[in-house]
Amino acid sequence: MLFGRGREPRMPTAEEAPPGRAALAYEVPERHAVLGTPLLGPYPEGTEVASFAMGCFWGAERRFWQLPAGVRTTLVGFQGGFTPNPVDDEVRTGLTGHAETVRVVFDPAEVSYERLLRVFWEGHDPTQGFRQGNDVGTHVRSVVFTHSPEQRTAAERTRTRYQAALAAAGYGAITTSIVSAEEHPFFPASALHQQYLHRDPAGYCGAGGTGVSLPGAGHL
C-alpha cells in the first residue's frame, strides 16, 4: 500500500502502476449465482448500467441484488485505476489505482437510478477517504462512476442532500468522487469474488452505513 508523508494512503501515479496484461488472467462465471442472469451480457433491451465503489465489494454487491425489483444482474470488479486487467493482489497493493466496484444492471422502469443512489449513500460511510470501516487503502474509496449526464446530475444532487444530513448528524465532509465511467474501464473480478456472500452468507463485510438516511427520498 502506498503511503504519503502523513502515513495515510495515497493514490499512485500512472508511472507507479504495474503494466497489467492484454486480457483477463482468469475466467468470469457466465451467470449470476442468485439471479441466474448473464454477468457480462448481453443485457436485456431497455436496461441501464450503474457503477458504485463503496468499500469491500462483497457486501456492497449483496445490497443491490437484494433489492425487491428492477435489478437484472450485479457483478464486482475493479475500476478507476491505471493497470489494464489487474488481478486482486495487485489492486490491494494500492499501486493499480483501482477501487473495488459493483456494476448494477437495472431496468429504470422498475427501479430508479436515485433508488440505487440511496442504497449507495446509506450503505457505507462516504466521509472516510481511503478507508471503510476496518479496511484501509485506495481500493476501498468511495466513487460513483456515471454512465450518462443524467446519472452525474442525480449523483451530484443526492451528494449535496446527503452532505447536509451527515453534517447535521455530526459527520464531516463527503469524500466521494463522481467521475465518468467511460473514462475509467471496468475490469470484472474473478469467480472467487462474484456473489461471494451468497456462497458464504456469514463472510466478512467491512462496509457499514452511518445510520443517516438520504433526505428527500420520497417514493424511492
N, C-alpha and C positions, 0 to 999 in steps of 0.2 A: 504494500500500500504506500502510495506517495504521500509524504507529509511536508507541510510548509514550515516556516520558521517557528510558528507558534505550536508546532506539533499537531496541527489539525490537518485532516486530509485535504489534498488539493487536486484539481483537475490536471491531467497530463497535457503535454503539447503533442502535436502530431508527430514530431520528431522522436518523442519518447515512446510512442506506441509500437507494439510488436507489428511485424509486417502482415500477419494474418495469412490467408490462403485463398485460392481461387474459388473454392466450393466448400460447402459444409463438411465438417470432418465426421459426421455421423448421420444416421437416418432419423427422420422425424415420423412419428406414427401417422398413419393415413387419417384416422378418425378420432374424434373426441371420446374419451373414456366414459363420460357421463351422458353427453347429449347425442353421441353417435353420428355427429356431423363432420364433414371434412375439415381438417385443421388448416391446410394450406390452400383450400379452394379446389375447384371453382365454388364461389359463394352464390347463393340464390339472388336472382334479379331483384332489385329494389333494396337490397341491404347496403349498409354503410359500415365503415371501419372506424373504430376509436382506439386510441393507444394511450396507456397510462403507466407511469412509473411511480410507485408509492411504497418503496421498501421491498422486502423479500417477496418475490412474485408468487410464491406458493399460496399464501393466504389471500393475496390480492386477487389472484385468478378465481379462487373459490367464491369470493364475494360477488363476482359478476355472473358466474354460471348459475348461482343460486337465485338470481332474480326470477320472479314468477313468470315473466313473459318477455318476448322480444329478442332475447339473446340467442343467436343461432350457433355461435361457436366462440370459444376462447382459446388462446394459446399464449405461452410465455416465451420470451426471448430477450434479446439484447439490442438496445437502440441508443443513439445519441453519442456514439464514440467514433474512433478513427480506424480501428482494426477491422478489415473485412473478414467475415465468417469466423468470429472469435470462438474459443472454447471457454468453458466455465472457469477453469483455473486461471486463464489469462484475465478474464473480466474481474475476478476477485482480487487481483493484484492492484487494481486501480489504473493500470497502465493503458488499457484499451480506451478508457473514457466512456464506456457504455453504462447505461442504467438498466437494471432488471425491469422489464416492461411487460405489460399484459396487452395483447391485442384482443379487442372485443368486436365481433361481427354482429351487428344488430339490425333489426327491422324498425325503422323510425315510425312506422305506422302503429307499432305495438309498444315501443318504449322510446322515450325521447332522449336525445343526447344530454339534456340537462339532468335527466334522471341518472344517467351514468356518471355525470359530474358530481352529483350528490353522493353516490357511492364512493367516488374517488376522494372528495374532500373529507367526508365523515369517516372514511376507512383508515386514515393514517393521520399523523401529526405533521402538517406541511410547514412547520416552523423550525424544523430541526437541522436544516442544512444537509451536510453529508453524514447523516445519522437517521436511523429509525429504530427507536427502542434500544435494544442491546446491539443492534447491527450498526457498524461504523464503516464508512467508506463512500467513495463517489458513486459506486454501483447501486447504492440504496437511496440516492437522492430523489427528490420529488419533481416530476416532469409531466406536463401534458403535451403530447405530440399531436398537433392538429392536422386534419386532413382536408380542411376547407376554410375559407374566410368565415363562414358561419360558425364553425366549431371554435375558431380563435375568438370570435366575438363573445360566444357563450362562455368560454373558459375565462376570459378576462372579466366578464361581468360577474360571474359567480365567485371569482377570486376576490373581487372588491367586496362583495357581500359577506363572504366568509371572513375576510380580514377584520371587518367591523365587529362581527360576532366573536371572533377569537380575542380581539383587543378588549372587548367588554368582559371577557372571562379571564383576563389576566395573561393571555399569551402574547408572544412577541410577533415580529413581522413574518409573514409568509415568505418562504424561500423558494417556492415552486417556480420553475421555468415553464414558459409556454412557447413552444417552438414548432416549426413546420416539420411534419413527418416526411414530407417529400425531400427535405434536405438531410434527413437522418435515416438511412436504411435500417430496416428491422431484420434481425437475424434470429430465426427460431432456435430455441434451446433444444437439447437432446431429449429423448424419450424419458429419461430419468425425471425430468422436471415437469413434463406436461401432466396436468391434473394430479400433481403429487399428493395433495391432501385427500383425494378420492381414494387412493391406494392406502394411504396412511392417515386416517382422519385425526389421529392424535399427534401428528407430526408437528415439528417446530414451525412457528409463525411469529416472527418478531414484530410485525406491524400491528399497531393498535391505534384506534381513534382517540380524539381528545374528549369525546362526550359532548362536544358543541355541535348543534345542528346548523345546517345551512339555512339561513333565513330566506323567506320568500319562496320556499319550495312548493307551496300550494298543492297542486294536483300531482306533483312528481312522485 
